[in-house]
Amino acid sequence: LPLELLSEILKYAEWKDILRIRQTCRWLNNASRARDIWDSIFRRLVLTCLENKVEPPHLECPPETYASSELEYVVLRWTSAQLGWE
């Protein structure tokens, strides 16, 4: 499977699935760290928050300026905080 196609597929995965995919092999681990994947997950998270009238994660700068690892950190930190409140 070409990396570009895999990246397009992973854009629609949930963050939990991305973390599980990483555990399967080194190639998928590296592929799952692509910026466009975490940008897509972040944008879906913000839309879900707005639809549910929940305050979305706050960023200091526009999302376009964040690296993949930074977007991943924001998504995972915000999600764990929400899970802690449930």
Secondary structure, DSSP 8 states (H G I E B T S, - for coil): --HHHHHHHHTTS-HHHHHHHHTT-HHHHHHTT-HHHHHHHHHHHHHHHHHTT------SS-GGGS-HHHHHHHHHHHHHHHHHH-
